[in-house]
Amino acid sequence: MFCVSENLYLRDVKLSDSSIVAKWKNDPLIRELSIGLDTKITNENQESDIKKSIESKQPYYIISLKDSDRPIGYIRLNWMDNSERFGWLRFGLGEERGKGYSKEALSSFLQKVFSNDTHRIDAEVYAFNKISLNLLKSLGFIHEGTRRNAYYTKGSFFDVYTLGLLKGEFNYIKRDDK
């Protein structure tokens, strides 16, 4: 296991996770808020993506409930440099939304990542994705820039926010704060 929190644990992704990750990524809300409505994920292209992540040693974890071992989401990081000090964060939660699990998982993940030599984590959020924007800000991410009209969906253009988090800015959550 990569890390453990009060209710969750993060484990390395496996090729056999491709169908559940594809299911999550094809959820209409996840598609709308993070990967785009026009994007269709198949088991095959998800398996290929997982295989590439494993081969390139890009951190990719499945979020699971401790009490049932049931997978509920994923967190992944793409290293943007060879020294693994700067990464780009992506995450998604399946059906267990609204229970504080994303915040708990991300807090545990970031604490573990920053305990190593990682200095900076970036994330991108569509301007209309207030849930993820507020979550990231609650963990200490700072809005660093706006790519104006950089995303097109449903006949309209939307801004994309770039957020950054430095090691010293991370807001560790208390165990009872979800």
C-alpha positions in Angstrom: 0.0 0.0 0.0 1.2 3.5 -0.8 -0.5 5.2 2.1 -3.3 4.7 4.6 -5.7 7.2 6.2 -8.6 6.8 8.6 -11.1 5.3 6.2 -9.1 4.7 3.0 -5.9 3.3 1.6 -4.2 3.9 -1.7 -2.6 1.0 -3.5 -0.8 0.7 -6.8 -3.0 0.5 -9.9 -3.0 -2.9 -11.7 -3.9 -3.8 -15.3 -6.9 -5.6 -13.9 -8.3 -2.2 -12.6 -8.8 -1.0 -16.2 -12.5 -1.9 -16.3 -13.4 -0.1 -13.0 -11.3 3.0 -13.9 -13.0 3.1 -17.4 -16.4 2.9 -15.7 -15.5 5.8 -13.4 -14.1 7.9 -16.2 -17.3 7.2 -18.3 -19.5 8.5 -15.5 -21.3 11.5 -17.0 -20.4 13.8 -14.1 -16.7 12.9 -14.2 -16.7 13.3 -18.0 -18.3 16.7 -17.7 -16.1 18.0 -14.8 -12.7 16.6 -15.7 -12.1 14.7 -19.0 -14.7 16.1 -21.3 -18.1 14.9 -22.6 -16.6 14.0 -26.0 -14.1 11.7 -24.5 -15.0 8.0 -24.4 -12.8 5.7 -22.4 -12.7 2.0 -23.3 -11.3 -0.8 -21.3 -8.6 -1.3 -23.9 -7.4 2.3 -24.0 -7.6 2.5 -20.2 -5.5 -0.7 -19.9 -3.0 0.8 -22.3 -2.9 4.0 -20.2 -2.3 2.0 -17.0 0.4 -0.1 -18.7 2.2 3.1 -19.8 2.0 4.6 -16.3 3.4 1.4 -14.7 6.2 1.1 -17.3 7.2 4.8 -16.9 6.9 4.7 -13.1 4.3 7.4 -13.0 2.4 7.2 -9.6 -1.1 5.9 -10.2 -3.1 4.6 -7.2 -6.5 3.2 -6.6 -8.4 4.6 -3.6 -10.1 1.8 -1.6 -12.3 1.7 1.5 -10.4 0.1 4.4 -13.5 -1.6 5.8 -14.5 -3.4 2.6 -11.4 -3.2 0.3 -13.8 -1.8 -2.3 -12.1 0.5 -4.9 -13.9 3.9 -5.1 -11.5 6.1 -7.1 -8.0 7.0 -8.3 -5.2 9.4 -7.9 -2.4 9.8 -10.3 0.6 12.0 -10.7 2.6 12.7 -13.9 6.1 13.7 -13.2 7.0 16.8 -15.1 10.8 16.5 -14.5 13.3 13.7 -14.1 14.0 14.3 -10.5 10.4 13.7 -9.4 10.1 17.1 -7.7 7.3 18.5 -9.8 4.1 16.7 -10.7 0.8 17.1 -12.4 -2.2 15.8 -10.3 -5.3 14.0 -11.6 -8.0 12.3 -9.6 -11.5 11.0 -9.7 -14.0 9.4 -7.4 -16.7 6.9 -8.5 -20.0 6.6 -6.7 -18.9 7.5 -3.2 -19.0 11.3 -3.7 -20.0 13.8 -1.1 -18.6 11.8 1.9 -15.2 13.6 2.2 -13.3 10.7 0.7 -11.6 12.8 -2.0 -10.2 15.2 0.6 -9.1 12.4 2.9 -7.4 10.5 0.0 -5.7 13.6 -1.5 -4.5 14.8 1.9 -3.0 11.4 2.7 -1.5 11.2 -0.8 0.0 14.7 -0.7 1.4 14.1 2.8 3.2 11.0 1.5 4.4 12.7 -1.7 5.7 15.8 0.1 7.5 13.6 2.6 9.9 12.8 -0.2 11.8 15.3 -2.4 8.7 16.5 -4.2 8.5 20.3 -4.1 5.5 21.2 -6.3 2.2 19.7 -7.5 0.1 21.3 -10.2 -3.6 20.7 -11.1 -5.9 22.0 -13.8 -9.7 22.6 -13.2 -12.4 23.7 -15.5 -13.8 27.0 -14.1 -17.2 25.5 -13.7 -15.9 22.6 -11.5 -16.4 24.4 -8.2 -16.3 21.1 -6.2 -12.7 20.3 -7.3 -11.7 23.9 -7.2 -12.8 24.3 -3.6 -11.4 20.9 -2.6 -7.9 21.8 -4.0 -8.0 25.3 -2.4 -8.9 23.7 1.0 -5.7 21.7 0.8 -3.6 24.8 0.1 -3.5 24.9 -3.7 -3.2 28.5 -5.1 -4.9 29.7 -8.2 -1.9 30.7 -10.3 -3.4 31.3 -13.7 -6.3 31.2 -16.1 -6.2 29.8 -19.6 -9.1 31.8 -21.0 -11.6 30.0 -23.1 -9.4 27.0 -23.3 -12.1 24.3 -23.1 -15.1 23.9 -25.4 -18.2 22.0 -24.5 -21.9 22.2 -25.0 -21.5 25.0 -27.6 -19.5 27.3 -25.2 -16.0 28.1 -24.3 -14.9 27.9 -20.6 -11.7 29.0 -18.7 -9.3 26.4 -17.3 -7.7 27.3 -14.0 -4.1 26.3 -13.2 -3.5 25.7 -9.5 -0.2 25.0 -7.8 0.8 23.7 -4.4 4.3 24.0 -2.9 5.5 21.6 -0.2 5.4 24.3 2.5 1.9 25.4 1.6 0.1 22.1 2.0 -2.7 22.2 4.6 -2.7 18.9 6.5 -6.2 17.9 7.5 -7.1 16.7 11.0 -8.2 13.1 11.2 -11.8 14.3 12.0 -11.9 16.9 9.2 -13.3 15.4 6.0 
